[in-house]
Amino acid sequence: MNSLATWKIRAVAAGFLISTPCLANDAGAVDGPNVRVMKHEDGSRAEFTRSPDSRTLTKKTSMNGALTMVTTYRMDSNGNPLGCKIRDGQNNEMFKVSYGYHKVTGLLVEELMFDSRVRRLNPANGKELPVQRIVYLYDAEGKRSAPIVFNLLPGKTFEQVFGVKSSALESNPFK
C-alpha cells in the first residue's frame, strides 16, 4: 500500500476516535453559539461549526495546526445526523455515511459507510454496497450498546481500515 493511502486511512481512523478524552476547560476562545473547539490529550484539535439553522454541522480535525479531516453532517430538525461526508485534509472526499433511526423511538440503530473513491455495486441488484455497517442495540433502559461493526472490505479488519470507533456523534457539542 502506498504511503499516501496509508496516511489517509490513518487520518480516517484518527477521526473516528471521537471518544478521545478532551481536556476540560481547554476550549479555544472562538467558542460561541455556533462554534465549539475541543483540544484532545493527543494534541489534536476538533472544531465544530454549525449553520445558523442547525441543519449542517462541520467538524474540522487538525494536528499541529495542519488540517487532517473535515466531516460535514446533515442534521434533522432534532439535531440528529442524517448523513455525512468525510474529506481528508486536502478536501478529497473519502467516505459518505448514512444514519438510520428506529421509527418509534428515534434512536440511532445503524450507520452505513460508503467509499466515495471506489463505487462498489451489488451485482444482483445494482445497488451501492457499503464498506462498513455499524449496528447499535439498546437495553430496556434505552442505553446504547457498544457498536457492532461489520467491515465489508475483503482482506482487512475494521481496526486496520477505520480505527476503533464509528463516525457517529457521541453527543451534540451544542447541548
Beta strands, then each sheet from edge to edge (+ up, - down):
strand 1: 35-39
strand 2: 44-50
strand 3: 56-63
strand 4: 66-75
strand 5: 81-88
strand 6: 93-101
strand 7: 108-115
strand 8: 132-135
strand 9: 148-151
sheet 1: 1+ 2- 3+ 4- 5+ 6- 7+ 8- 9+
end
